[in-house]
Amino acid sequence: MEIPFYKMQGAANDFIVINNMELKLSGDQLVSLTKQVCQKHFSIGSDALMALDFPQNDGDFRMRFYNADGTEAEMCGNGVRCIARYAYETGICNEQMTVETQAGNVYCWRLSKRQYKVQMNEPSVETFDMNFPESNLTLDYVELGNPGVPHLVVHYPELKATSLANITSLAEKMRSWSALDKGANVNFYAVDKNGVVILRTFERGVEDFTLACGTGAVSTAYVLKKRRIIQTDPVTLQVLGGRLEVTENNQRFYLIGDTNIVIKGNICDEDLVI
Ligand SMILES: N[C@H](CCC[C@H](N)C(=O)O)C(=O)O
């Protein structure tokens, strides 16, 4: 079975994108496909798989998002920017679209060939000043959408000089903190002298740091604005995969960033079992 796909990335958060309106794979088949093709070396390798599917309500289409480990997530900021470009370039949508996600509808605009803008889901949960056991770290918790994508936001002043290897064990403990019903993505941030936010995100379902995380960037920007640490707009976030911008208008937050179509092809992995 050959499966048409795009390999895309937004700020180097990478995705395998398929059209499930044509493939008509079941949820279990999508989970199985994801766990196989997201593996590096054995198959394509990716942070996640996104299946564009028929809308269930008033959206233009539905985004079904699966982390590399096969867990389905409520939303993905970089992912929805990429799937919006996929929908535009395959003729499914025009330059503005409504995408149905588990976290709720999100609205996307094509700004240019590679730049897409997303109106992000509003926070449904926010808890500030959580004390993480056995550490002097203060954490903030935000869920974007309802049900929301869970994010811990951690101020880590020496982040720029810190190697990810030195904070992976801490990130793993926070990601699975028993105080959180559904775990969380963990965002470490620092603000440099120019007001640029340095951000590193350990992602639930990838179980590692990714090179960018859109909902993590927005959750971090939201916390920084609520804490009045940053008053400027847009908030620029420097991630390992590039830069993301977060703007606010009438208490709504928007994610803006680059996309890249890396491959248009067919998955013909001979070991694939669907
Ligand atoms: N790993 C996340 C979903 C992807 C979020 C991230 N890639 C983004 O751009 O928002 C979770 O399971 O909550």
The ligand as an SDF file (V2000), in Angstrom:
LIG
                    3D

 13 12  0  0  0  0  0  0  0  0999 V2000
    3.1060   17.2890   22.1410 N   0  0  0  0  0  0  0  0  0  0  0  0
    1.9180   18.1160   22.3480 C   0  0  0  0  0  0  0  0  0  0  0  0
    1.1640   18.3240   21.0260 C   0  0  0  0  0  0  0  0  0  0  0  0
    2.0150   19.0690   20.0110 C   0  0  0  0  0  0  0  0  0  0  0  0
    2.2820   20.4670   20.4650 C   0  0  0  0  0  0  0  0  0  0  0  0
    3.3570   21.1940   19.6780 C   0  0  0  0  0  0  0  0  0  0  0  0
    4.0870   20.4470   18.6760 N   0  0  0  0  0  0  0  0  0  0  0  0
    2.8180   22.4790   19.0920 C   0  0  0  0  0  0  0  0  0  0  0  0
    3.3670   22.9870   18.0890 O   0  0  0  0  0  0  0  0  0  0  0  0
    1.8480   23.0190   19.6730 O   0  0  0  0  0  0  0  0  0  0  0  0
    0.9820   17.4310   23.3440 C   0  0  0  0  0  0  0  0  0  0  0  0
    0.8560   16.2190   23.2880 O   0  0  0  0  0  0  0  0  0  0  0  0
    0.3640   18.1430   24.1300 O   0  0  0  0  0  0  0  0  0  0  0  0
  1  2  1  0
  2  3  1  0
  2 11  1  0
  3  4  1  0
  4  5  1  0
  5  6  1  0
  6  7  1  0
  6  8  1  0
  8  9  2  0
  8 10  1  0
 11 12  2  0
 11 13  1  0
M  END
$$$$
